């Protein structure tokens, strides 16, 4: 047995150091995520302070898949859903068919559905992804600033239900099925 490589209980020094590094990294990530949430909460009145805050949806201007700028001002007076997603996210992909059906059902009533993609490396593939999934609603390329403005979107998918008055009425984190999605959209109409 080499001296200095094993502790008295038989745990190797290297695995012990690696475990401590992992614990420290997790602690730092948790601390930083709490900091982002606190900063979002200090954004002031009229902004989304977090997933449970019923406040005005933060403004944004983002590029769509054609390179055109879309401003949230275009949603004024309309019931809207803003869905943060990524193409690599299985629950995000699973909820899209239901979104497409509900969008088709209600778009004639002024309903808007905006997908904000947080993909970074696969942006060039978005038009093909939309075609394969028959996505007819607008998809924009999001960024960290937009995700932070909406309270620090920490999980995908995250869906914001915004009333005609521009106020966030509900936030759903995680997969939402077609029936539940339709019920929430009906509340906005």
Beta strands, then each sheet from edge to edge (+ up, - down):
strand 1: 61-63
strand 2: 69-71
strand 3: 80-85
strand 4: 112-117
strand 5: 138-141
strand 6: 158-162
strand 7: 168-173
sheet 1: 1+ 2-
sheet 2: 5+ 4+ 3+ 6- 7+
end
